[in-house]
């Protein structure tokens, strides 16, 4: 399943975005978040050299329904909040993608990692556009369960080839040496490797890209 890393530029009307832009050196780490009735509830840890002016500002945002300071120190505070503008939670929820926490917001920007089918990621792109949340796709990777994809013999052969350095650059094990180590003819080893490599490559190439539109 594809795993995407996105960099999001949160809209300034979102209170935590506005606050983080006002205090660009501070870090706002969201530890927990969940949708409520027409709102969103979350737990955020704020780190800054001077925490007091940041914490006292939160109550002044109209979109913040309630705020509770659970813990406060000179350079750190743990705050529970409820907001009427949980845009990120809402967009992920509507796309059917769970929010992987924690995430850290700095100066209005946040990087999130998501694991979801390609169609869900594409749907998320449309939702983010609809909510006015600019984003950049940093990377996308595809995990492959080679043990379920390959036969036991194919998996063992690939594993041996990797261990002996057949895929190293420069190669430290020749095909002949690999064949001898597994007790097969060179031609048989070559054919089995080719079949196994083909399965892995087709699986990887066919699913490694997901388009966020």
C-alpha positions, 0 to 999 in steps of 0.5 A: 500500500502506498505511503505518502509524505505531504507538506501542507501549508495550513490556511492562516484562518486556522487558529493554530496556523495563525498562532504558529506564524505569529510565533514562528520559532515555536513548535506545536506538536499535535499528540491527539485529534478526533472529530466531534459534533461539528468541531474537532478536539485535540491535544497539542504540546507547545514548545517555545522559549517563552510559553506564556504569551503563546498560551494566553493568545489561544483563547482569543481565536473565535474558532477555539470553542474551549481550551484547557491548559493541562500542564505548563512550564516556562518553555512547554505547555500541554493544551487540550482544545476544541475548535470549529475549524478542524480542516485537516482532520475533516479532510482526512476523515472524509477521504477515509484516511486515518491521521498518523500522529504526532505531527508538528506545526512550525510557522504554519507548515506541517509534514504528514505521513499517510498510508492509504490506497491510491484512490484515497490519496487522490480523493484527499488531494481534491479535498485539500484543494476544496478546503484551501490547503496548499500541499506538496507531495514530498515522496511516495513509496510502495511497500511490497510483501515479497513473502506473499508475492513469491514462492518459498523457493523464489524468496529463499533464492532472492534472500541468498542472492542479496546476502552473498552480494549478487546485487551489490555494486560492484557485484561480489558474487557471480551467477555461477557462485550463487548457483553453486551455493544453492545447489542448482544449475546456472541456467535454472538459477538464472531462470528462477531469479528472472521470474522472481525479479519480474514479479517484484518489479512489476508489483513495484512499478505498477503501484509505486505512484499515486497521483494527488489531484 
